[in-house]
C-alpha cells in the first residue's frame, strides 16, 4: 500500500494520511467494519465537519490493510443526476480491480460495453489509468456493468457513497433510489455505506416504508470525539513539537466549540503553527479571536442574508450555546423574541440554510466559530 509522507502540521483539516493522524473513533471504526464484514450495509449520519469522511477513509484503510479487500469512496456532493452518479462510481472503480495494463484494457473491452473508455499512463507514476464517458441513454446499463464487474472480482468490495442525500435532489430521485436498490439487493460480494449530513433526508430515505431503501441498512450516527481521548491525541502531537497545554485548558476550548471535530482541529492546527511552548487559556482565546477576525467578512454576509428576526434568534441561540426548547416561554422571554409562531418559522428557515443545527430536538449554531463571533 502506498505510504504518504508525514504532514508538516499533524492536525489535518482535510484528507486522510494514516492512522497516526487519526484521533480515536475506535468504537465507531470497529462497529462500521464489523457490520460491513458481516454483510450489513450502513447508513452513516452526522453533521457536516464532524469527521464522517475521515472515519470512512480510516475504516477503509484498515479493511484494505487487514483483509486485502478493495474499497471505493464516491463523493456525490457535486452530482446532480443519475448519470453523474454513475460517472463518479465508474471513475473510481474501473481498472481498480486489475493489475496490468493488458488486463485493464481486456476488462474494459469485454465487460464495459456501454462506456467509452480513455486509457492513459500517469507520467509521474507510470501506472495505467482509465477515464470513462457515461452517456445518459446508457447510464443504467453502465451501472449494471460496474456492479457486475465488482461482484465477479476475486476480492471483496466495499463502496461508500458520501453525501448520499444528494440523490433526493435529482429530478428522477424516486426512480434512482428504486434502480439502485434493485441492483444492490442482489449483490453478495459488495457492501455499501450511505453517508450524509442531512439527517431528516437520510432517515426518510431509509426508514420510510414508502421508499425503496426502507430498512435495508443499519443506521449509525457519529457524535463528537471523547474529550479525554482528543486531549491525549492533541497533547502527544504538541509535545513532539515542544508544546503542551493542560487538560483543563483543552476541555475549555473543546466545550467552546462543542467538541465539533473540524473546528477543534482548526484551533489545534493554528496553535501548533504558533509554536507557543505552554498554551494557556489566553493563547486559546487569542487564537479563537484571530480565526473569527479572519472570517468576519463571511459572518457579516451570513447576517445580511437573514431577516432581522432570524439574526436575533441566531444570537440568542449562540448565547445559550444549545437550546432544547426553542419555543419555550422562558427562552423567548430571556431574549425578547416574540411569539412562538414567529420563532418556529425563523427556526425552520435557519435550519434549512444550515445556520442552525438540529440534533435530537436541540438547536445550536452550526458554524462553531460563527457562534463564538455572535457571542462576542
N, C-alpha and C positions, 0 to 999 in steps of 0.2 A: 504494500500500500504506500502511495506517495506520502512523503513526510514533509510537512510545511515548515518553513523557517519560523523561529520564535518571533513574536511581535515585539516591537520596541516598547509598547505600553501593554501590560498584561490585562488591563481592564477593557476588554473588547466591547465595541459598540455595534458591531455587525459582523457577520460571517462566523465561521467555526474553524478553529485551528486544530485543537487536540483536547483530550480530557484534562490536560494540565491547566487549561484556561477556562474550564467549565466548572461553575460553582454548584456543588451539591446535586440536588434533584435525583438522588439515588433511588428513593422510593418511586418517584414518577417514572424514571427510566426503566426500572425493573418491571413495574406494572405494565408499561407500554410494550416492552419486549415480550413479556410473558404472554400477554393477550394475543399478540400477533403470531407468536410461535405455536400457540395452541389453537390457531385457526379462527380467532375472533378479530374482525375489523373494528377500528376505533374511530369515534368522533371526539376530537380534542378541541376543547373550547377554552379560550382565555381572552382577557382584554388585550388590546394591542400593546406591544412592548413589554409584555410580561415574560417573554422568553420561550414561547412555544416553538419558534423556528429553531432556536438553539437546542431545545430538547429533542426535536426531531432529528437534527443533524447528529447530535450526540448518541442517541439511540441507534441510528443507522450506522454510525461509526463502529459501535460495539458489535452490532449484528454482523457486519461485514468482516470484522476482525476475528470474531469468535466462531462464525458459522459458514464462512466462505459463501455467503449469500450475496445477492445484488440488490441494492436499494436505490430508489429513484425519487428525488424530490422535485415536485412540479408546482411552481408558484402560479396560481391562477389570477393574481391581483390585477394584471393588465389585460386579461382576456375579456372579450365581450360577446362571444358566440361559441356554439358547439365546435365549429371549425377551428377557432383559435385554441380551444381546449385540446383538441386532437393534435394540432400542430405543436403545442407545448409538450404534450406527452411524447409525441414522436421524436422531438428534438433531443430528449434526454434518454430515450430507450433504445432507439435504433442504432445498432452497431455495438452497444454496450455489452451485449452477451456474446460477442465474437472477439476472437483474439488475434486473428491475422487478416491482413488486407484482402487476400483472396476469399476468405470465408465471409467477410463482411459483404463484399460485392455479390457473392453467390447467394447469401441470405436475402439481400435486397431484391435481387432479380427473380428469385423463386417464391418468396413469401410476400413481399410488399408490392403487389402488382398495381395497387391503386395510387401509389405515391410516385413522385418524380424525384429521385434522389440525386444529390450533387456530392460527389466524392472528392476529397482533397486530403493533402498531407499537411499537418501542422508544421510550419517551418522551424519552430523552436524545439519541439519535442520529437519530430519525426513520426508521430503517431497518426494513424489514419483517422479521419473524421468524416461524418456524414451529415449533411443538412437535407431537409426534405421540403417539398412543396405540397401542402394538403389542399386539395380542391374541394369546395363546398359540396359539390354534387356527389363526391365520393368519400365524404368525411366519415359516414357510418361504416362503410366498408374498410376504411383505413383503421378505424378504431378496432374493428373485429380482427384485422390482421395483426395489429400491435398486441392485443391481448393473446391471440393465438401464439404469437412469437414468444411471449413471456411464459405462457402455460407450457410450451413444449421445451423450454430451456432445461438444462441439466441441473440447474441450481434454483433454489427457492428465490422468489422475487417479492420485494416489498415496495409499495408505492405510497407516497404521501402527497395528497392534493391539498396544498396550503391555500388559505383564503377561499375555501370551497363555497362560502356563501355567495360568491360572485355568480355562481350558476343560476341562482334565483333571480338575477337581473337580466339574464338572457331573454331575448324576445320569445324564444320557444322553450322556456325553462322547464315547464312540466314535461314536455317531450324528451328533453335532455336527461332529466332525472330518471324517467322511465327507461330510456335507452341504456344509460349507464348501469342501472340496476339489473336490467335484463341480461347484460353480459357478465357483470361482476358476480352475480349469484351462482353462476355455473363454473367459476374458476376455483380450482383446488390448489393450484401451485403459486397463486399470487394473493397477497394480503394487502389491505389498504388502511391508510389513515386519512380521515377527512378532517382537516383542522381549519379553524377560523376564529374571528374575533367578534362576530355579531351573534351573541348567544340566542336571541329570540329567533333569528332566521334559521340557525342551525338546529335548534331544538324543534322548531316546527317541521323542518325537513325530515328529521329522523325520529320524531316522537308523535307525529300526527298520523292517524290511521288512514287518512286520505292521500298520503304521499307515498311514492314508490319505495323510498328507503325506510319506511316505518319499521322500527325495532330490528334493523338489520345490523346494528353496530353496538359496541359497548361505549357508553358515554363516559367521558373523562374530562374533568376540569383542572385547570392549572392555577394554583394560588401563588402567593409570594414565597420566596425562598426563606427558610427559617433564619431568624436574625442571628442566632449564635453561630450557625453554620456559615452564614455570609461573613460574619466578623472574622472567623478563623481563616477563611479563604483570603479575605482582603488584607488582614494583618500579615499573613505569611508572604504575600506578594510585596507589600510595602516594606517589610523588614529586609528583604533581599535587596531593596533599593535604598537602604539606610534610613527608612522612615518607620514611624509607628504611631498608633493612637490608641486610646483606652477603649475598652468595651462600652463604657458609658457614653463616650463621645460618638462612637459609631451608632449606638442604639438611638441616640437623639436624632442623628442625621437620617437614620433608617425610618424613624417614626415620622419625621417631617415629610418624607417622600412616600410614606405609606408602604415601604418595602417594595415599591414597584420597580422591577428589575432594571429596566433600561435607565431610569432616572438615577437610581443608586449607582449604576455602572458609570454614568456620565460624571457624577460627582467624584467617584473614586478615580476615574481617568484624569480628571483635572487636578485632583490633589496629588496624584502620582507625578504628573507633569510639573507641578510646582516645586518638587524637590524638598519641601519643608520637612525637617527632621521629625520634630514632635508636633503632630497635628492635634490642635485643641478645638474647642467649640468655636473660638474666634475665627480660626482658619476655615472651618466648615461654613460658618455664617458668611465670611467674606467671599468664599468661592461660590456659594449659592447666589449672593448678590451680584457677582460678576456674570454668572450664567444668565440670570434674569436680565441684567443690563444688556448683554449681547443679543437677547431675544425680545427686547422691549418693543421694537417696531412691529414684530409679528403679533405680540399680545395686544397692541393697540389696534391692529387690524381685526383681530378676533372681536374686540369690543365694538368696533364700528359696524360689524356685520350682524349684531344682535340688537333687539329693541331695548329701550331703557329698562323695562321690567325684567327682561332676561338678564341684563347686565347686573341689576340689583340682586337678582336671585343667585347668579354666579358668585358674586362677592359674599353673599350670606352663607352659601354652602362652603366656600373657601375658608371663611372664618370659623365655621363649625368643624370643618375637617371632613366629617361624614355625617349624613343626615338620614336617619332611618324612617322618620315620619315627616315627610316633606310638606304635607298639608295640615300638620297638627297646629292647633291654635297657639301653642307655646312657641313653636318655631316662627310662625307668621308674625306673632306679636313682637318677638325679640328683634326682628329685622324689618318691621313695618312693611310687610309685603302685600297686604290687602287680602282680597277674597281668595278662598281655596281654589275656586274655579279658574281664576287668573293664573295662579301658581301652577295648577295642573297643566294648563295649556303651555305655559312657558317651559315647564319641565320637559314635556313631550318634545318640544321643538329643540331644546338644548341636547337632549339625548340623541335625537336624530342627527344633529350636527356634530355629534361626538365631542361636545364640550363638557357634558356631564356624563359620568359613568354610573350605570345602574348595576349593582351586583346584589342579588338576594334581597331586593327591596330597599337597599340603602343607596344613597347617592353621594358622589364626590366629584370634584373637578377632575376631568380625565387627565389633562396635562399637569403633572405634579409641580413643575416649575411655574406654570401659569397660576396655579393655586397659591404658590409662595408669593408671586408677584401681586396677586389680588389682596392677599392678607397684609402686604406691606404698604 
